[in-house]
Amino acid sequence: MGLARYTLMNKNTPVLGFEYDLDAHQAVRVTRIDCREAAPIGMGDRRGDITKHDVNYWWRHRAIPASRAQIDRLLANLQLDSTLVLAEKSFGLSLSDRYWLNDEDHPQTWEAINFFDNDFSDDLGFLTLGQDGAGSSPDAPDYTRVSLSSPSSTLGGDLLKKWKIVDGKRVLLKAGVGAFNQEPYNEVAATALHERLMAPGEFTPYRLFVDGRRVYSACDNMLGPDEELVAAWDVIHNAKQPNNLSDLQFYVHRCERLGLDGAQVFTELAKMFAADFVLANRDRHYRNFGVIRNVETLEVVRLAPVFDSGSCLWSNVELLELPADFDYVAKPFKLNGMKPADQVRLFEGHFEWFSPSMLDGYPEQLAGILSRNPNIPERRIRTVVEHVERKIEVLCAIAA
């Protein structure tokens, strides 16, 4: 297939030009830098230089991860050798930012191709959400005629998910795993907790959504006009951490360097990790929280609202009978993680916003939400609620 000449664009702003090997699915040479400031935050080394290695690192994380469930079957059915091909077919477009690849030999415009303003087919989303039932569904699209132009081609994470247009809005649907299909209900339970601890705009509301014969979690796109999500990992990536700053202090320091108020960052992080503690969230890593940047002004305008809290409430444990079943490692802010209570203690002195009364009645509310799931036994719900009650007691003691 040979080489292509691409311009990495940030909406209408050219960022850099590079040559791309269509067979190896990687950049082979950066040919020019147009606007370094408009590049993804974290791209480039500490001196600001951007190489092909930086472009490829960003591009690999742009695609659906190879660890995604059922991805091998999807690629085999579509006769593709890499999930990067899916990203190529969609110009690398996403609904989490405004970056895209413009083919210099066949140039496009943002207005003509972006998924924020233009409709897209549900074909690929149908497949990436695993709705084809291994080819048995009568509604499954013909693999030879599937439209591969979709923002679902650049969705990260291991859970099955897709973007769908619902009443003109871009809505993210995520599936659960295993026999319990608990994760969608966990997202709703997390929203109920976030409503108690946070102000509107500080969290992303989730709801249940029936699509086909299965229940998913659903949330509207968190971004406003001309906004992009920047993962926490990109905020600290390629920046030198001073020896006198802990991992948490370093992240707050980096947010301050980007223009945010450090005290406000500490407070909002305290709210998120307090909620994560109550929910026993085992998957709050550096790529599922972050900041929001305006792509026109290039200013970081706020912390990203809390999102992606479904991997919690011990949904990955089958029986919940042994004490070890309730153990998990909290991340981030320490290499290889830490005990969950120790993570919350990092925010001592930043709980002026908290009152134990905020959590009055939450265990009962949680039980009501989980009881809507026909796949979860009543005994399991009681066990989960009992352990959440204990977590609330510990949180109140730490916050005091």
C-alpha angles and dihedrals in degrees: 000000000000131000132337126199111225136181115209104224132196099205100297097345119097109225104179143330125237143167116243130203106223092196097049093034094227143105114262101184139007105225101186145348114233103173117358092183091063093053119109110284107259095027111127135026129288091277091054096252116144119207135179088264090059091049092049093047090054093043095051090054089048093069132074105277118252087233092066112120114261092004094128091056091048093053092046092051091048091043093233127142099211142017085237087075088063090054090048092053089055097046087249089286120165139179091225096066143356101256121125142155118252114201104225091209093050105025122196134189128240091233092056101048113022118116096220091072104018127068120245135199122261091218098100093037089054088058099040089052089054093241094139091080092222089306096309099106115103087215094056113122122243104266091216091058103036115136107232095190102106140121086234086079091072100043114125130206135069100262118094108258145151144183116247132182109235118178089338094308127114105240127185115218121196129187129218125233136234130008095314099053083205102153097079090053090045089058090055091047089050091051090053089053094044090053088059097046104032142050121246109278093032092087139033112242116227129198137179118266129189113214115170109327100330137076118236136176115252134195133172118242108280095213126100124208114311093001131134133193115236114196118229088241090062090048091061099026114119092002120121114242114219114232092236094060125080118222091263093046090048092053091049089047090053090050089052090051087055091055105266126130109257096212091052091048091053091049096050092045089050089055093049096047092043088056091045089053094052090047095044089234106191097182111055095130129160093272098058101059131042147114138302122238129191107232094207099050093025088222122139102233106181147337114283113259112256112273142163103041099145098107093080145089090064092287091156094059118086106202110014092207104122128062090239089059089073097050120105138157117250118220150226128033098054131059108259091005132266144240110296095238090051089055092054090048088062086075098052107140092032100080099091087118093057131095124172088228088071087075098046107130095006096119090056090047090050091051090052092052095048091046088065087070109088090199097063116083117230091240091058091050091053091049093049092048092049091054092046088054089055091049090052090053091052093047092051091051093050093045090051 
